[in-house]
Amino acid sequence: MRNEVYLKHSPFGELGLIVMENCETIGKWIDDHLLEMRRPFLDEGLELPDSFIINKKEVRFSNGEGKVFLEESVRGKDIYIVTDIGNYNITYTMFGYVNRKSPDDHLQDVKRVLSAMAGKARRITLIMPLLYSSRQHSRKGRESLDCAMALQELEKLGVDDILTFDAHDPTIQNAVPLISFENLYPTLDIVKRFISDERELFKEPSKMLLISPDTGAMDRAVYYSSVLGFDIGLFYKRRDHSKVIKGKNPIVQHEYIGKDVKDCNILIVDDMIASGESVFDIVEELKKREAGRIFVATTYALFTEGIDKFNRFYEAGLIDRLYTTNLSYVPEAARQAPWFSEVDMSEFIARVVNRLNFDQSISDLIDNRKSINELLSYAKKLK
């Protein structure tokens, strides 16, 4: 663990974590990392509690209404709320039926927490890795702007800072220009895990190729390319705009722009996998062009259509491995699959929280290009 210098700064306030029930596992790991980071400084006068997590109850009544009850005082504290609005595995009973919490339910619970604090906290930072309705960031015709409305409502309820990861469109922060909005990236941790698992691929960088699945992910692919030193290719989704199926225009064909992929090992990078159909189409196109091993790196793997097709593609030798973070819920069946590799982000979040609590800059955590270059230099020495 990198040695952080805390004592040059005073804490903004007593640190408090409010971990929503939709992310209890990663919340506990964040708490453990924070305790471990501060333990060496006990001799310098820092007080260390048994846990930074503030006890609370999330209650649901039989008619579906809910409330949040905080069991500890938050007065004067520097509060960090951690939530995963993408966790569909949280259930409650309404009129005898079992319902799964939707992103709307999770957002409402966050607002209940803010209401329960009643403005007594010194500062409130919301850590929402998967940004609520982030794919509804712009208006095309008469449609709702859910993400912008949610951010503005959170601001009015007292949120001072918002931390998210790999926002679909970071310019959504223009909806709340008067509060801090930090868009973080898991690139360093994904690259670290990729190098650890696939070190032999770096012996021949010329045989590696980065693929952007569409024009929207091109900036991300360019960033990966710049830090890894791999060439880059692009698939363009040609859609049938005369039809709408499941809320989207169906993809007619994937057009490829880039160098020949024959015998090249491929890393496909994207922010999110929903059903995975785009990735499957691209994998098939790459295999038609005689590509070598194919890996996928994504911040969020939602598996909205299940994992059966991922299993079939792996068994057929079409996909070697999928790298994704634990920033949002992943079903246990996927976690146990041989093609799945999870990247733990709890220590990274703990470092961000620790720095913010001590009023330190997180600029090098926002753009961790230097750390990635150091990691690559170290990997090359081990070859």
N, C-alpha and C positions, 0 to 999 in steps of 0.2 A: 504493500500500500504506500502511495506517495505521502511523504511527510508534509503535512499542511501547517502553515504558521498562522495560529489563531490569535495569539495573545497580543499582537500589535493592534488588535481591534477589540472593541467591547461588544458583547452580544446586543443585538437590537432589543431583545427581550427574552424572557425565559422561553425556551423552545418547547413547543407542544405539537404532537402529531395527532390528527384525527383521521383514522383509517376507516373508510367505509367498508361495509361487509362484502362488497363486490371485489375487494382486492386485499383481503386479510393476509394472505401468504406473503406477497411482495411487501406489504406494509410492515409485517413483522421482521422481514429481512432488512428493510431500510432502518428500522429501529435498532436492530442488532449491529449494523454497520456504524450507525451514529454513536452508539455506546462504545464500540471498539475504537473508533477514531478519537474519542475524547478521553479514554481511559489513561493514556500516557501523560495527560496534563493534570491529573488529580493533585500532584504535588505543587502545581502552580496556582492553586486556589480555586480551580473549577469544581463545581459541585456536579455529581453524577447521580441521577435518580436510577431506580431499578428499570424504568422504561420511560420513554418520552411520549408514549401513546396515551391519549386521554380517553378514559372509559366513557362509553355512551351506549344507548339502546336505540335501535331502529325498530319501531313498533308498527305493525299493520293490523288494522281492525278487520272484522269479518265482512264489512261492506267495501273493502278496498282502500279506505282512507288510511293515512299513516301519520306518524309523528316521530320526532327524534328527541331523545332526552339525554342531555349531557350530565354525567355523574360527577364531574369535577369542574372547578372554576377555571375560566379562561382569562380572567381579568388581567390585563397588562402583558399577556403572553404573545409571543411571535408564533402564530398558528399556521401549520401547513396541513391542508386537507388533501388526502390522496384518494382518488376515485377512478374506477374503470367502468365507463358507461357502456362498454361493449360486452360486459359479462352477462350472458343470457342464461347462466346456470343458477341464478338466484330466484327462488320461488316464494310465493305467498298464497294463502287461501282466501278466496273471495266468493261468498255465497256458496261455499262447498266445493268450488272448482279451484284447481291448482293453476295459478298463472305464473308465467315467467316475467321477471322484470325486464322492461324494455329500456333503451336509452332515455326515453322520457321519464320513466320511473326513477332511474338513477339520478338524473338531473334534479328532479323534484326533491329527492332525499338530500342532495347537496344544499339546496335552498332551505330545507328544513334545518340543517345544521347551522347555516348562516343566521337564520331567524332565532335559533336557540341561543346563539352567542350574544345576540342583542347589542352588538356594537361594543362589547366590553374588551375584545382583544385589541392589542396594540397594532398588530398588522396581520392580515390574512392573505396567505398565498395558496392558490388552488393549483394542485398538480393533477392535471387531466391529460394523461398521455394521448389517448385517443380522443381527439377533440370532437365535442358533440356536433352532429350534423355537418361535419367538415366538408362533405361532398356537396352540401347545399350552400355554397359560399358566394354564388353570384346569381343574378336574376336574368332569366331568359323568358320574357313574356310575363304573364300574370301568375307568378309562383312565389311561395313564401321564402323569406330569408331567415331560416331557422337558426343558423349558426350565429349570425350577427345579432339577432334578437336575444339569444341566450347569453352572449357575452355582455351585452348592454344591461341585461337584467342582473347578471352576477355583479357587475360593477355597482349598480344601484344598491345591491344588498350588502356591499361593504368589502368586496374582494379588491385587494390592492395590487396583487401580482397574479398572473396566470402563466403557468409553465405547461407546455405541451410538447409532443414529439412528432416531428415529420408531418406537420400540418399539410393537408392536401393543397391548400393555397395560403401561404403565410401572409399574404396581403389582407387577410380577414382581420388582422389586428387594427386596420384602419377604422373598424367599427367602434373600437374603444381606445382612442388616441391618448386619453388622459391617464391610463394605467399601464403598468409594465406588462408586456406580452413577450415571453421568450419562447422561441421555437427551437428546440434542441434536436440533435440527431444522434442515433445510436451507431454511427458509422464505425467509430473506434472499436467498440466492443464486438461488432459483427466481424470486422476485419481481423481482430485478435483471435476470435474463435475460428474463422476461416483459415487463417495461417496455421493455427494449432492442429486443425484436423486435416488440412490438405497441403502440407508443407512441400510435398514433392512437385506440386504444380508450379511453384515459384522458381524451379530450376531452369525452366524454359519460358520466360515471360512472353516471348514472341508467339508461343502456342496458346496463350490465353487471350480471350476476347470478352469484353463487356458488352452486354446487349441491353438496350433500353426498349421495353415492350411497347412504348408509344411516345409521341412527341412530348406529352406532359411530364414524363419521367426523365427527359433528356438531361435536365440540369443535375439530377441526382447521379446519372450515369457519368456525366462529365466530371463530377466531383470524385467519384470512385476511380475513374480513369486517371485523374491527375495525381492522386495519392498512391495508386497501385502501379501506375506505369503500364497499364494494359491498353491495347487499341480498343476502339469502340464501334459499335454498329447500332442501327436503329430499325425498328419495325414500325411501319405506319399502318394504322387501322383504317381500312376503307369501309365505311359503314353505309347501310341502306337507310337514308334519312326519310324515306317514304313510309317506314314502318316503325312501330314502337312495341317491343316485346319485353315484358317484365320491367317497364319503365325506362328501357334503353333502346337505342337504335341498334339492330343486329349488325354484327361484323360480317362483311361479305368476304374480305380477303386481307391478309397481312402482306404488305409490300416491304421488302428488305432493302436497306441502304447501308452499304459498308463493304469491308473486304471479304474475300472468300473465307467461309467458315470451315472448310474441309479440314478434318483432323485437328481442329482447334478445340480446346476445352473452353466451355462457355459459363459465364456468370451473369445471370439475368437479375437485374436490380429494379425494385419497385417499392413504393411506399406501402402498398396494401394488396393482399390477395383476398378477394371475396369468394366467389365460386371457384375461381382458378381457371375458368374457360380460356381467358386470354393467354395465360401461361401455357396451357395445354396446346393451344393452336400454334404458338410460337415454337414450342418444343418439337412438335411434329414437323414444322417448316424447317427447323434447324437440322433435324435428323434426315430429312429429304436431301439436304445439302451436305450430308455426310459429316456432320459435326461430331466431335468426340464426347467427352463427359460433360454433362449439363448440371449446373448448380443454380439454385434460386436463393436470393437474399432479399428479404422484405421486412419492414418494421412490424407490420401487423398481418397475421394469418388468421382470417376470420372463419374460413371453411364453412361458408353459408350453405353449401350443398353437400356437406359431409366430406369424408376422406377416401371413399371407395375408389374414385378415379385416380387419386394420388397413389394409392396402393397398386393399382393396375399399371400405371406408368412406371413405377419403380420396378415392379416385377418384370416388366417388358424391357427394362434397361434404358428407358427414355429419360428418366430423372435420377440423378445420383443422390442429391441431398437438398433439403430445404432448410435454410437458416432464417430464424425469426426470433423476435424478442418475447419476453414475458410481460410486456407492457399492457397487454390485453389478454383476456381469457382464451386459453387453448384447451380443447377437450382432452381428456386423459387418453382416449384412443389415439389421437394424433401424437401426443407426447411419447407414447410407447412404440410408435412406428419406427422401423429401421431407417427410414429416409428423413426423419425429423431431427433437427438439432436446435435446441433452445439457447438463446443468448440472454443471460441474466443481467438486468439493468439496475438491480437494487443498489449496488455499491455506487454506481454513477449518480443515481438520484440522491443518495445519502451525501455524497460529496457536494452536490449542488446545494442541498438544504443546509449543510454545515457552513458553507461559504456565505450563503445569504444571511444566515443567522448572525454571523460575525461581520456582516457588512463588507464582505470581500468580493472582488470581481470574479465573475464566472466567464469572462470573455474567452479564455483558452478552452473552456469546456463547451462553449457554443461552437467554436471553430477549432477542432482538435487536429488540424492538419499536421502540426508539428509532432504531436504524440504518435500519429500514424506513421510518419516518416521515421521516427525513432524506432518504432516497432518493426518496420520493414527492414531497417538497417540491422537490427538485432537478428531477425529471421535469416537474413542473407549470410551472417557470420556462422549460423548453425548448419548451413548446408554442407 
